[in-house]
């Protein structure tokens, strides 16, 4: 008998964490550590992207980064493992008795790691499910639906991604080439043989206009966020037939009330009193009056949302756009709305928003008046069904009706531009909603305390 040392190596699977409500996957942007690197507890290991927010993923355990289970650019499902870490909690080597000749040696630690990797890799990028269907990412499925590609045709697309996965490049190349042609069945000598059916036609993209470059022109590649915004806007236009209604609102009472209270509000609360929380409050009241604006479309079904979560479009220093969301806006008073508006806007400019803070919106406001625009025709933030643009507030002469007759006065006016999805929101509902919001702004109580 001889003594052998059996090494118990503690392994920890670092998983893709839940990044926020309704977010099921994330894209690996960059690994901050390499295989073999030492990692401390809570130290960031990789950067991931979900929609428009980049986040770092820390390791809860200290140890050595043993194996990366996915590469940069890979799309990984939430809760799927992304790396294996040999933790510091490994037990000390213990002597155990064993025969000199071992017919069935225990698996080595290296073999155990490889088996774990194989299982994890299958979880990260499954190619074939139990029912024989290939796995496709949501992006690939969206492109297929947009281009009219059937599942049978999608099965013929060769994949160049990890484990044969179909990538965005693969599906776009398939569309560009007119789709895969089904090979005809072998001809038989019988004259009565039925000829093979032609492959279904694939809807092709409209041809792009030719672009010529002139001396001094510069080509600027879109950054990742701009590409996401572009895809989101095109998808919205292809999904929803947009209709817009406009109302001009006399917001003189609102402007005078804010001017009266904004200084005292900032001294007392330490917060600026902007127009945005006032617009949010009016939108919430109008949604309560017309709850069928607070809905989403799922195929042939309409989902009515109980929560009123108001998105507020914010321009970033880079020129890109992001929409942080005020959750349960109907449960907050004006002070609470002002605090949250200022906080979200500030952290949006610092690129410090969390993924959950830009998801779950049920209605969106965008203030085009910030840029001096009188009105606009905003694009719906899918899967919502409506969006409101508030224009610049300007002074104009107006006819004022009094008990002593009509007179001319200087008033503050602004346009409200309401875009809505005509699949489920007709002109009557869309028009009444924007009119009701205008009425809440026009009838602002000048004696209201805050």
N, C-alpha and C positions, 0 to 999 in steps of 0.2 A: 504494500500500500504506500502511496505517495500522497503528499499534500498538493492540491491545486488551488489557485486563487480564482474565485469567480467574481467578476467585476459587475456590480449593479450600477448601471449608468442611468440616472434620472433624466428623462427627456420631457420637454415641454413643447407642445404645439402652439405656436403663435397663430391665432386666428384673425381673420378680417372682422373687426368689431362692427357692431350695429352703428351705422353712421347717422341715423335719424329716421323719423317716421316715413314709411313708404319707400325707403331706399333699400333695395335688395342686393345691390352689387356696387363695386367700386373698381376703378382702374388704377393699377400700380404705376405711379409716375417715376419714382426714383428710389432705389435702395440706398439708404444712408450707411449701411454696414455691409461688409463682405463676409463670405464664408470664412470661418476661422477667427473672426474678430471677437473681442471681448465686449459684452454688453452688460451694463449696470441696470438694476431695477428702475423702471419708469423712464429709461432712455429711449429716444425715438429710434426706430429701426428702419422705417420706410415712409415715403410720402404717397398718399393716395388721393384720387380726385373723384368726387361725386357731383355730377352735374356741373355746378359753377364754383364749388368750394374745394380747396385743397386742404388736406389735414395730414398731420403726422400720426403714425401708429406707434405707441411705445410698447415696450416689453414689460409685463408685470413681474418677470423673473430675471434674476442675474444669471449669467453663464456665458457659454461660447455659442456663437451662431454656427450651428453644424451644417445646415443645408437650407438653401432657398428653394421653395417649391413652385415659384412662379417668377416670370421675368418682367422687366419694365415694359409697360404697354398692355400687359395681360389684364383681362376683366375677370374679377374674382367675386364669387358670391359671398354675401355676408355669412359669417360663422364657418367658412371654409378655412382650412389651415393654409398659411402662406410661408411658414418657415418652421424649422425644428431647432430647438435650443437645448444644449446639454447644460442643465442647471447646476448650481453650486450645491444642491441638496443631495448630490450623489453620495451613497453610503460608502463608508470605508471598505476596503477590500477585506474579505473574510475568508479564512482558510476552511476548506471543506474536504471531507474524505471522498476519494474516488478511486476506482480501480486503475492500475497502471495502463491497461488497454481499455479504451472507452469505445464501445461499438457505436453508440449513438450520442455523439457530443452535443451539448446544448448549443443553440444558435449563438453565434458571436454577437457582440454589441453592434459591429458594423452591419451584420446581416439583419439585425432587428431594425436598424435605422433604415436600411434599404426597403424593408417591407413596409415600414411606416410611410416612407416617401411614395411608394407605389400606390398605397391606399389614398394618401392625401392628394396626389396628382390626379387621381380619378375623380375626387371630389371637386377639385378646382376647375377642371375642364373636361367634364364627361362628354364623350363623343357619341356613344350609343346608349340609349336607355334600355330598360328591361323589355319594353314593347317594340324595340327595333328601330325607333326613330332617332335621328341625330339630334344633338343639342345645338341650339342656335341662340346667340346673344340677343337681347332685346333690340339692339341697334340693327343687327342683320334682319330680324323679323320686321322691324319698321320699314326698312328699305324695301324688303320683299313685298310688303303690303302696298306701299306707295307705288311701286313699279308694276303691280299686278302679277307678280310671280306666284304661281301655285306651289303647294308643298311638294308635289311630285317633281316639279322643275327644280325646286330648291335642293332636293335630294341629289340632283345630278351635278351640283356646283362643286368642283374640286376645292378642297380646303388646304391652304398653305400655313394655317396657324398651328399652334401647339396641338399635337395628337390629331392632326387633320381637321382642326376646327376651322369653320368658314369665317373669314375676317371681312371687315368692311371693304378692303381692297378686292377680295375675291368676288363679292356680290356685285360690286360696281363694275368690275371687268366683265362679269357675266352679262350685265345689262348692256354694256357698251358693245359687246359682240353679238347682241341680238338674242341671247339665250342659247341654251344647249339644244342641239337638234337630236331628236330621238332616232337612233339607228333603225333602218327598216329591217323588218323580219326577213329571214332567209327565204328566198324564192323557191317554190317547189315546182316540179314538172307539171303538176296538175293545172289545167287552164282555169279551173274553177276556184283557185286559191284566192283568198280575200286579200287585197292590197293593204299594207300597213296604214293605220290612221296617221295623218300628219300631226306633228307636235303642236300643242296649243301656242297661239301667238303670244309673245311677251311684249307688253307695253314698253316702248322705249322712251327715254328722256328726250325732251325737245332739244334740237341741236343748239349748241351754244353759239352766240354771235362771235364772229372772228374778232380778235383783239390784236391791234397792231401797236407796236412801240415806236415812239418818236424819240429823237435825240433829247437827252436830259430826263427822260422818264425813269422812274424808280419802281421796282417791284418790291412790295412789302408782303411777306407771308403772314397770314392770319395767325394770331396766337390761339392757344387751345380754347380759351373762353370765347373768343370771337367766333370760332368755328361752331361751338356749342350753341351760341346765340343765333347764328345764321340758320343752323339746322332746326332749332326750336321755332323760329319765326316762319320758315318755309313750311314746316309741318303744321303749324297753326292755320296758315292760309289754305293748305290742302285739306285740312280736316273740317274747318268751320266756314260756312258761308257768312262772311262778315257784313253786318248792316250797322250804320251809325245814325244816331239821333243827336241833335244839338239844342241846348237851351241857354239863353242869356239870362244870368241872374243878377239882380241888384243886391249886392252884398255890402251896402253902405253901413248898415247896423253892425254887421260882423266886423268890418274894418275898424269902425269907431270903438267898439267894445274891446277889441284886441289892443288897440293903441292906448286905451285907458288903463289896461291891466298888465301889459307885458313887463313893465319895469318892476312893479311890485311883485309880480309872479317870480321873476328871476331872483330878486332879493330874498324872497321867502323860501322858494323851492330849490334855488341854485340851478334852475333849468330855463332854457329859452322857450318862449311861447310862440311857436311858429303857426302857420296856417294849417299845416298837415294834420295835427290831431283834431282840429275843428272840422276838417273835411272828413276824416275818418269817422268821427262821431255822427255826422250827418248821413254818411253812407250806411252806417250800422242801423240807424233809425229807418232809413228807406228800405233796407233789406228785410227788417222785421215787418214792414208793411207789405212787401212783395217778396215773400220767401222763395218763389220760383226763379229768382235771379241767383240764389245761393245753391246751385245744383251742378251736377256733372253728368256727362253722357257716357254710358257704357254699352256700346252696341245699340240694341233697341230698347235699352232700359235707361231710366232717368233716376239718378241718385240724389235725393234731397239731403243736404248737409245740415245737421243740427247745430254744429259749431259755426260761428261767424269769425273766420280768420282772414284778416285784411292784409293783403300784400301791398307794399309801398315801393314802387320802382325807384331805384337810386342809381345815379350816374357815378362811376368810379373815376379816380384821377387818370386811369389808363384810357378812358373813353368808353369802356365797356359798361354793361348794365347788369345790375343784380336786383333781386326782389326779396328783401327780408320780409318776414311775415309776423304780424301782430296776432298771436293766438288768443282766441276767445275775447275778441275786442269788445263784444257786447257786455262783458262782465267788468269792464274797467271804466272808472270815471275819467274826467278830462285831465286831471293831474296825472293819473296812471298812464293814460295814452301819451301825454306829452313826454313823460320820462322814457317810455319804451321807444317812442319815435326817435328821440334824440340819441338814445343808446344804440339802437340798431343802425341809424344813419352814420354815427361816429365809427362804429366797428366795421361797417361795410367799407368805409374809406380806408381803413387800416388793414383790410383783408383778414379780419379777425372773427368773422361770423362762423358759427357752427353749422354743420349740414342740416340739422333739424330746424334751424332758424330760417331757412329758405324753402322749406317744404310745407305742404299741408294747407296752402292758401286756398280760400274759396271765392274770393273776389279781390280785384286789384285796382289800386289807384296809381296814376302817374301824373306828376305835376309838370306839365310842359310849360307852364307859366314861368318856371324858374329860368328858362332860357329866353324869356321875352315873347313866347309864342302865344297868340290869342286862342288858338284851338288846335286840335289834332285829331287824327283817326288812328288810335292805338290798336295794336294787334293783341288779340286775346291770349292770355297766358294759360295755355292748355295744362290740365284738362278742365279749367274753368270755362264758363260760358259768357262772361262779360267783363269789361274793363272800362274804367272812367278816367278821362284826361281832364284835369283842371287847368284852365288857361290863365294868362296873366290878368291881374286886377288893374284896371285902368279907369281913370276919371273921364266921364263924358257928360255933356249936357243932356238932360232928360225932362220930359213932361211929368210934373208931379201933381196928382189929384188931391185937392184939399177941400175942406168944407166951404171954403170961400171961392172955389173955382180952380182951374188949372193954372199952374205956374211953371216956369223953367228953373231948374236947379242943377247943381253939380252933384253927380252920384258916382259911386264906385260899381263898376260892372265887371263880370267875368263870364266866360263861356264854359259850359260843361259839355264835353264830347263823350258820348256813350257808344261803344262798339259792343255788339252782342252776336251770339251764334243763332242764326236764323233757323237752324234745324229745330230748336226747342224754345227760342225766345222770339215771339212775333213782335211786329212794330208797336202794337198797342202796349204790351208789357214793357218793352224796352223804352218806349217814349214816356210812359207813365212813371217809370222808375226814375229817370233822369229829371223829370219835372218835379217829382216829390222831393228828391234830394235838393234841388234848387229852392224849393219852398222852405225846407228846413234852414237853409243858409240865409234866405231873404228875411225870414221871420225870427232871426236871432234876438233873444231877449237882451236888450241893452242894459237892463238892471240886474242881470245875472251875476251872482257872486261866485268866486272861484277860490 
